[in-house]
Amino acid sequence: MSIDVNSKDGVSHLSINDEMTIYTATAMKNELVDKLCHCHEMEISLENVSEIDSAGVQILIALRQEAAQLKKEMRFVKHSAAVLDVFETLNLAAHFGDPIVLPAGGKSQ
């Protein structure tokens, strides 16, 4: 599991560079919640998520709920093709409310 963290202007910028599946779910959730607890605002890049399953989606939902409970701003950006496919299949884009930028031609990669 690889999560890169950079802080700039009071915002923690995280980049998930791995799969978000049942095999990484527990460790990833624990690390992401810990990072959320130690910042005021968080932006998570999903551009390097190579695979995501229902466990990965549950992490994103739980993290969004945790941020709301802690009254912290959190957003997901740069959704990978794998994430876009799952969001589209499960009709979750509106649930998360983050802007989703599609590649040229309007298709996920």
Phi, psi and omega per residue, in radians:
M1 nan 2.322 -3.117
S2 -2.339 2.113 3.074
I3 -2.270 2.048 3.083
D4 -1.580 2.460 -3.114
V5 -2.266 2.282 3.023
N6 -2.367 2.493 3.079
S7 -2.011 2.375 3.136
K8 -2.631 2.251 3.102
D9 0.934 0.683 3.089
G10 1.377 0.114 3.141
V11 -1.991 2.270 3.039
S12 -1.503 2.110 3.112
H13 -1.821 2.035 3.131
L14 -1.958 2.569 3.057
S15 -2.268 2.087 3.101
I16 -1.535 2.098 -3.052
N17 -2.039 0.984 -3.046
D18 -2.922 -3.093 3.023
E19 -1.410 2.713 3.039
M20 -2.080 1.444 -3.066
T21 -2.268 3.105 3.132
I22 -0.974 -0.484 -3.095
Y23 -1.285 -0.414 -3.120
T24 -2.023 -0.019 -2.951
A25 -1.018 -0.906 -3.048
T26 -1.097 -0.875 -3.124
A27 -1.119 -0.721 -3.119
M28 -1.153 -0.783 3.134
K29 -1.052 -0.807 -3.136
N30 -1.050 -0.761 -3.133
E31 -1.189 -0.737 -3.125
L32 -1.168 -0.711 3.107
V33 -1.133 -0.712 3.095
D34 -1.045 -0.792 3.126
K35 -1.100 -0.695 3.125
L36 -1.097 -0.707 -3.116
C37 -1.160 -0.387 -3.079
H38 -1.845 0.407 3.094
C39 -2.472 2.999 3.087
H40 -1.770 -0.538 -3.121
E41 -2.548 2.465 -3.077
M42 -2.359 2.415 3.032
E43 -2.179 2.185 -3.091
I44 -2.000 2.067 3.077
S45 -1.472 2.241 3.133
L46 -1.860 0.215 -3.033
E47 -1.150 -0.399 -3.123
N48 -1.867 0.308 3.055
V49 -1.361 1.975 -3.037
S50 -1.454 -0.458 -3.121
E51 -2.713 2.512 3.097
I52 -2.505 2.375 3.088
D53 -2.142 -2.940 -3.081
S54 -1.101 -0.531 3.077
A55 -1.144 -0.697 3.086
G56 -1.132 -0.718 3.088
V57 -1.093 -0.708 3.117
Q58 -1.094 -0.620 3.074
I59 -1.075 -0.811 -3.123
L60 -1.096 -0.739 3.120
I61 -1.127 -0.814 -3.135
A62 -1.100 -0.684 3.131
L63 -1.152 -0.702 3.101
R64 -1.110 -0.733 3.112
Q65 -1.136 -0.734 3.122
E66 -1.080 -0.747 3.111
A67 -1.073 -0.732 3.124
A68 -1.109 -0.747 3.131
Q69 -1.122 -0.631 -3.141
L70 -1.482 -0.039 -3.111
K71 0.998 0.804 3.104
K72 -2.032 2.535 3.107
E73 -1.433 2.311 3.131
M74 -2.555 2.430 3.115
R75 -2.517 2.674 3.059
F76 -1.821 2.394 -3.116
V77 -2.348 2.879 3.028
K78 0.891 0.997 -3.111
H79 -1.121 2.276 3.108
S80 -1.288 2.938 3.102
A81 -1.035 -0.682 3.132
A82 -1.087 -0.757 3.130
V83 -1.172 -0.773 3.128
L84 -1.042 -0.729 3.132
D85 -1.065 -0.781 -3.135
V86 -1.196 -0.752 3.115
F87 -1.054 -0.710 3.129
E88 -1.173 -0.798 -3.132
T89 -1.058 -0.739 -3.092
L90 -1.635 0.034 3.139
N91 0.959 0.880 -3.055
L92 -1.837 -0.120 -3.074
A93 -0.979 -0.779 -3.130
A94 -1.179 -0.585 3.137
H95 -1.050 -0.771 -3.108
F96 -1.369 -0.564 3.056
G97 1.278 0.115 3.123
D98 -1.452 2.535 3.068
P99 -1.090 2.336 3.108
I100 -2.041 2.101 3.134
V101 -1.734 2.109 3.125
L102 -1.569 2.561 3.067
P103 -1.077 2.848 3.115
A104 -0.877 2.412 -3.121
G105 1.626 -0.141 3.055
G106 1.335 0.151 3.134
K107 -1.880 2.548 3.028
S108 -1.302 2.672 -3.071
Q109 -1.403 nan nan
